[in-house]
Every structure is written in structure tokens, then in C-alpha cells.
């Protein structure tokens, strides 16, 4: 009996949710940015079709939005404890600049993880071989 791969580890490594072995993306890097979302049609290990239906990936926007809001709240808490918010200075504008820069830099990574999380909502580990 083989050991079941870790769900968190396979998510962080962007592996197939069905077998947790095959790569979800053609390139492990986000560069070049124009090809960062290129995915094989099927998993190289278990033949799971990644795009379950036409337009499937539009739902990842909701996942990305939720993660983004969580990150901005976390960033606001860290900023409040380290620098502090004060209405008498420009700290709110400093925070906004930091938050915008952080989110712009994180966007490519968020897009990939949003796809991985969204696919995991619909495909569970070891649900069997898909139809070909």
C-alpha cells in the first residue's frame, strides 16, 4: 500500500488534486509571465482533464479575491502593529502604497494558487480514472 501524498504539500507544489503527483502547470516558474498559466490538457500521471468544462477557470476570480482580501487584512494588522495608523500623518497612504505594490507583485502567484484551490473544490484525491 502506497502512502497518501500530503494535501497541503501537493497544493503548495501545484500538483494534480487527483493523484497529487503530476504538475498542474507546464513550467514550475511564473516566468515568462505570458505563459505562467499554461497547463497541460491532462495530468501526466493520472490523465485527469484539468479544464472540467469550457470557461471553468472563470470561478478562480472568487478564490483570488478572497485570498487577496485576507492578505490585505493581514498586511494591515502587521502595519498597524509595526508602524501604526494615524490620521495626523500620511500613514494610510503609505499603507495603501505598500498594499498595492504587494498585491501587484503577488498577483501571478495568486493566479496559480487560485487555479489549484479551485480545481481541488471539484476534484477529490483518488476519485478514479476520468473518462477519456
SVG drawing of the C-alpha trace seen along z (x, -y; Angstrom):
<svg xmlns="http://www.w3.org/2000/svg" viewBox="-18 -66 29 68">
<polyline fill="none" stroke="black" stroke-width="0.4" points="0.0,0.0 1.4,-3.4 1.4,-6.3 -1.2,-9.0 0.6,-12.2 0.1,-15.2 -2.8,-17.5 -1.1,-20.7 2.3,-19.8 0.8,-18.9 -1.2,-22.1 1.9,-24.2 3.8,-22.3 0.8,-22.9 0.3,-19.2 -2.8,-17.4 -5.6,-17.1 -6.5,-13.6 -3.1,-11.8 -1.1,-14.6 1.9,-13.7 1.5,-15.3 2.3,-19.0 -0.7,-21.3 1.4,-23.8 3.8,-23.4 6.5,-25.5 7.4,-25.5 8.3,-29.2 5.9,-32.1 8.3,-33.5 7.8,-34.3 4.6,-36.0 2.8,-35.4 3.0,-31.6 2.5,-31.4 -1.0,-29.9 -0.2,-27.4 -1.4,-24.0 -1.3,-20.6 -4.8,-19.4 -4.5,-16.3 -2.4,-15.3 0.8,-13.4 0.3,-10.9 -3.4,-10.1 -4.8,-11.6 -7.3,-13.9 -8.6,-16.6 -7.8,-19.9 -10.4,-22.1 -13.5,-20.3 -15.7,-22.3 -15.4,-25.3 -15.0,-28.5 -14.2,-26.5 -11.4,-28.8 -13.6,-32.0 -14.5,-30.9 -10.9,-31.3 -11.5,-35.1 -13.6,-34.5 -10.8,-32.4 -8.2,-35.0 -10.4,-37.8 -10.8,-36.0 -7.1,-35.3 -6.3,-38.9 -8.7,-40.3 -7.2,-38.0 -3.6,-39.1 -4.5,-42.8 -6.1,-42.4 -3.0,-40.5 -0.8,-43.2 -3.0,-45.9 -2.6,-44.2 1.2,-43.9 1.4,-47.5 -0.8,-48.7 1.5,-46.9 4.8,-48.0 4.2,-51.4 0.7,-52.3 -2.2,-54.2 -2.6,-57.8 -4.9,-60.4 -2.4,-63.2 0.2,-61.9 0.3,-60.1 0.4,-56.6 -2.8,-55.5 -1.3,-56.5 2.0,-54.7 -0.1,-51.6 -2.1,-51.8 1.2,-52.1 2.7,-49.1 -0.6,-47.1 -0.9,-47.9 2.7,-47.1 2.5,-43.8 -0.7,-42.8 0.7,-43.6 3.8,-41.5 1.8,-38.6 -0.8,-38.5 1.0,-35.9 1.4,-33.6 -2.2,-34.2 -3.5,-33.3 -1.7,-29.9 -2.8,-29.0 -6.3,-30.1 -6.5,-27.6 -5.1,-24.9 -7.5,-25.6 -10.5,-25.9 -9.8,-22.6 -9.5,-20.9 -13.0,-22.0 -14.3,-19.9 -11.8,-17.0 -11.0,-14.9 -8.0,-12.8 -8.1,-9.4 -11.6,-9.7 -10.6,-7.3 -9.6,-7.5 -11.5,-10.1 -13.4,-9.4 -11.2,-9.8"/>
</svg>
